[in-house]
Structures are given as structure tokens and as C-alpha cells.
Amino acid sequence: MHSGMIGKIEKAHRYAEERTRFEIGSMAITVHGNNNDHQVTLSDGAWHCECEFFVLGNACAHTMALERILEGMIRPQGAIVAA
């Protein structure tokens, strides 16, 4: 491995320790539930899950678990992104 890559690996480790460096705007995730897999998406700070419970209140175990995992890394809904 060349020295340039070693420096990049060290930098990646530092960045990974500083969660506030990261802001997630959108993503798609498959959550393997107890009974079925569920497709969860995040777009402009708004979650959507295909499970039946999500339709009742715009939240479910799948989205709440992801919010917990990604705490501090998700852009608030409707936030304006600077170019």
C-alpha cells in the first residue's frame, strides 16, 4: 500500500469519529423485519416506509430505528441545501 493511501485511511478514521461532518439527504434502506423485509426511504428529511403501521402515523419501528442509528446525520425536513 502506498503512503498516499495510508494517509487517506487515517483521515477516514478521523472523519468517522466526527459524525457531525456527515449529513444524509436521501437514501433507501432494506430493513429485515421479524416477518418481512421493508423498504424505507429518506428524502429531504422525510421518512417513508412501506409497512402498514407507517401509514397510520408517519412513523414505525423501522424508521425510528434508523433515526436512532443515524442521529445527528439527517438533514431536517425541508432544509435548504447550500450549493
C-alpha positions as CSV (number, residue, x, y, z in Angstrom):
1,M,0.0,0.0,0.0
2,H,1.4,3.4,-0.9
3,S,1.9,6.2,1.5
4,G,-0.9,8.3,0.0
5,M,-3.5,5.6,0.7
6,I,-2.2,5.3,4.3
7,G,-2.9,9.0,4.9
8,K,-6.4,8.6,3.4
9,I,-7.2,5.7,5.7
10,E,-6.1,7.7,8.7
11,K,-8.2,10.6,7.6
12,A,-11.2,8.3,7.1
13,H,-10.8,7.0,10.7
14,R,-10.8,10.6,12.0
15,Y,-13.8,11.6,9.9
16,A,-15.7,8.5,11.1
17,E,-15.2,9.7,14.7
18,E,-16.7,13.1,13.9
19,R,-20.3,12.3,13.0
20,T,-21.2,15.9,12.6
21,R,-19.2,16.0,9.4
22,F,-21.8,13.9,7.7
23,E,-25.3,15.0,6.6
24,I,-27.6,12.5,4.8
25,G,-30.1,14.0,2.4
26,S,-31.6,10.9,0.9
27,M,-31.2,7.1,1.0
28,A,-33.0,3.8,0.5
29,I,-32.6,1.0,3.0
30,T,-34.0,-2.5,3.4
31,V,-34.9,-3.4,6.9
32,H,-35.1,-7.1,7.6
33,G,-38.1,-7.3,10.0
34,N,-39.3,-10.2,12.0
35,N,-41.8,-11.3,9.4
36,N,-40.9,-9.4,6.2
37,D,-38.3,-7.1,4.6
38,H,-39.4,-3.4,4.5
39,Q,-38.2,-0.7,2.1
40,V,-37.5,2.5,3.9
41,T,-36.6,5.7,2.1
42,L,-35.4,9.1,3.3
43,S,-35.8,12.1,1.0
44,D,-35.4,15.8,2.0
45,G,-35.6,14.8,5.7
46,A,-38.9,12.9,5.4
47,W,-39.1,9.2,6.0
48,H,-41.3,6.7,4.2
49,C,-41.8,3.0,5.0
50,E,-43.9,0.6,3.0
51,C,-45.1,-1.2,6.2
52,E,-48.8,-0.9,7.2
53,F,-48.1,0.8,10.5
54,F,-46.2,3.7,8.9
55,V,-49.4,4.8,7.1
56,L,-51.2,5.3,10.5
57,G,-48.8,7.9,11.9
58,N,-45.8,8.5,9.6
59,A,-43.6,6.6,11.9
60,C,-42.9,2.9,12.6
61,A,-40.3,0.7,14.3
62,H,-38.2,0.7,11.1
63,T,-38.0,4.4,10.7
64,M,-37.5,5.0,14.4
65,A,-34.6,2.5,14.5
66,L,-32.9,4.3,11.6
67,E,-33.4,7.7,13.2
68,R,-31.6,6.4,16.3
69,I,-28.8,4.8,14.2
70,L,-28.3,8.0,12.2
71,E,-28.9,10.5,14.9
72,G,-27.3,13.9,14.1
73,M,-26.6,12.9,10.5
74,I,-30.0,13.5,8.9
75,R,-31.0,16.8,7.3
76,P,-34.2,18.3,8.8
77,Q,-37.3,18.0,6.6
78,G,-37.5,20.9,4.2
79,A,-34.0,22.2,5.0
80,I,-32.4,24.3,2.2
81,V,-29.1,22.9,1.0
82,A,-26.3,25.3,0.1
83,A,-24.7,24.6,-3.2
